[in-house]
Amino acid sequence: MKTALVTATTFPRWKDDTEPAFVFALSSLLAKKGYKIVVLAPHYPGAKKFEIMGQLKVYRFPYFYPTKLERLCYDGGILENMKKSFLAKVQVPFLLLSEYFHIVKIIKKEKIDFIHAHWIVPQGFLAALIRKFYKIPYITTAHAGDVFPLRKSSMKKIAAFALNNASFITANSSFTRNSILMISNSKNIEVIPMGVDLTDFNPKKKDSSIRKKYGIQNEFLLFVGRLAEKKGVEYLIKAMPDVLNKLPNAKLLIVGDGSEKEKLTNLTNELNLKNNVIFAGKIKNDDLPKLYATADVFVGPSIVTEKGDTEGLGVVFLEAIASGTCVIGTNVGGIPDIIKTNETGILVEEKNPAQLASAIIIMLKNKKLQTKLKKNALNHIKKTYSWEVVAEKFFKLYGTIK
């Protein structure tokens, strides 16, 4: 049985965490298929430095002392945290050094055969260094947020080093793959998306108590995600007045938190939308399926930022579709891999509130269209995005690493 070391900066810190759990989900499935999986992730105040999660050994490395001052990882991600905290910026070199030495330590202790590095920087870069010194092969998985900001920055050479030395590279969408090709000359690149659990997310999770909790009696619009610039939530809020002109009782529930929250709250107040736009804050991952299944339409209004950052795939769209909810998204990043207009959902231009409002109104008023899109979209993700399909692709890929 081969042993893989999975390195990532996004991983559940404890049970019922609000952090994205896709690395955990994939690693757990690969462990069930026969690989011994060891995970290394950054520590966070209050999290255990070692624990067994299912079939996974999970190590969390401290990178700053006292550990209660660790600010760089989680709660929005490294780039977001560096924008809002000087202390987070100071901790970057400490994170790199600590993670490197902990990788070396675990390689020896756990007899690691290869590394699966999620994100090009820092994990892919560190895996490349490890390969140079310890001859341990590695796979790099790009999740888009680690690709787009690197294409025009001084980090491009570091990213190229990480990519060009990998045994194999996976990208979460065709758009991410094309972006990688602007950095790397590697021939070993394959699009393998992250997946969705069709058991956890399904229409049977619909729960009328959700509507009661948030005071939603009529049309129910849902957004789930970080309140960051690239998510484009301001354009969804700006679309609401037009939506309300046609559907005056519609309500938008915004689930998530982030650096844009104050700006978005102020915008909601300026547009007199307090009765129709609800900020729910962070919600535990286990509670999300009920929200998706209960909503009428999920809207993801992502944009491309000035620095080139955008939506690499959009797992939230997969979760909504699996829950039997219609989806509307923007024509950016990897979203078109999931949404085909009038086939699996509706795509609109980014930063276009009027077009977004029109799509929302059409979707909510046309029950026949909703039925068609739900059926087509569910068939699409079953074939391409179910965790079983995704895990099998990674399982085969693991078998090629020598």
Helices and strands as residue ranges (DSSP letters): E 3-7, H 22-32, E 36-42, E 50-53, E 56-61, G 67-69, H 78-84, H 86-90, H 92-110, E 114-118, I 120-124, H 125-134, E 138-142, G 148-150, H 156-164, E 168-171, H 174-180, E 189-191, G 203-205, H 208-214, E 220-224, G 229-231, H 233-246, E 251-255, H 261-270, E 277-281, G 285-287, H 288-294, E 297-300, H 315-322, E 326-330, H 335-338, E 346-348, H 353-365, H 367-384, H 387-398
